[in-house]
């Protein structure tokens, strides 16, 4: 599975996760929006359509993707699982965010493989195993 990290997370974090992922049995690749689309500023609906067309993508973001009715509809219809890092993640500095994401990573990675239908996971700041998701329509 391919994991797409959007602009609200560091591209350096995506690179680190991509390399660290090799320690786990799951075979994921991780790519930041800036690497996939050549820089910042690609509209959400544009990269979303590309990911949906290619298939086998999961999104990791701090964005709730609720900017407007068209965007909400597009994300629900894209058929892509989303891991949303809740609002508490934005209040942390880079090192704390990276360390907490590493703590969550084995859980997130296993869920990616176990999820058969598009699902919205809200990842809280406190690490609590057994993360529950809501199916996207």
N, C-alpha and C positions, 0 to 999 in steps of 0.2 A: 504494500500500500504506500501511496505517496502522501506526505503530510505537508500542507501548504501553510506557511506562516505569513500573516499579512503585515502591513506597515506599522501597526501599533506594538510590535515586538521587534527587538533588535535583530538585524541580519547576522550579527556575531553569535547570538544565541542560537539561531537556526544552524549555523555552521557547527557550533559545539555539539548540539543535539544530534546532528547528522553523524558526527564521528563517534559520539558516545553510544548511539543506537546500536553500533556493532557489538556491544557487550551483551545485548539481549538476544534471545532466540528469534524474535520477530524480525522480519526482513523489510523494514521500512526505509524509505528515503525521505529526507526532509529538505524542503526548498523554501527560501524566502521570496516574497513577491519581487524584490529588487533583482534577484538572480534569474527568476523565471521570465520577467517582463522588462528587464534592462533598466530599472530605476524606480524611483518613487513616482506616485501620481497616477498610476493606472486605476481607472474607475472600478469600483467594486463590481458592478454589473458586467464589465468587460472581462475581468479575470474569472469571475464566477462562471460565465458562459464557457470560457476556455476549459476550466476544470471539469465542468459538467460534460462537455463534448469529449474530453480525453478519458474520463472515467478513472476509477481507483484513487480518488483523492479524498482526503479529510482535511478540514480547516481547523487551525488553532489560532485563536484571536482573543483580544480584549474588547472587541467591537460586538455590540448586540445586534447589529445589522437591522436597525429599525429607523432608518432615516426617512422612509416614506413608504407608502402603500406598495409602490412598484418594487422596491427593494425587498420588502418583507415577502411579497408574493414570489419573487424570483428565488430567494434563498430557500423558501419552503418547497418550491417545485424543482430545484436543481438536483435533488437526490444525493446530497452530500452530507455526511455527518460533520457536525461542528462541535468543537470543544471550546467553550467560552470561559475565559478566565474572569471571574466576577470582579466587581468594582474594587475590592480590597487589593487586588494585584497592582492596580495603578498607583496605589499609595506607597509602594515599596521602591527602594533603590535597586539598581541593576543587579548587584550581588545577591541581595535577598531574594529577588525575583528568580534569578538563575538557580539558586540553591533549592528553592521551594519547587520549582518546575522539575528539577532532577528528582526530588523526593516523590513527586506525582508521576514521573515518567513511566515506571514499570506498570502502574495501574492504567494509565492512558494507553500505552502501547498494547496491552492485553485487550482492552476494550475495543480498540480499533479492529482487531482480528475477530473478536467475538460478536460484533454488531453486524447483523445481516441487513438491516434496513436503515435508511437515513435517520439519525438521532441527534438531538440537541442535548449536550452534556454541559451543565453549569459546574465549573470547577471552583470550589471555594478556596480561600486562602488557607484555612486550617486543613491539614491533610487528614482525610477520613476515608479509609478503604471502603470499597463497595459503592462507588459512585453510581448514581442512578441517572438515567436519561429519559427524555421524552421523545417519542417518535415524531418525526416531521412528516406532515401530510404532503 
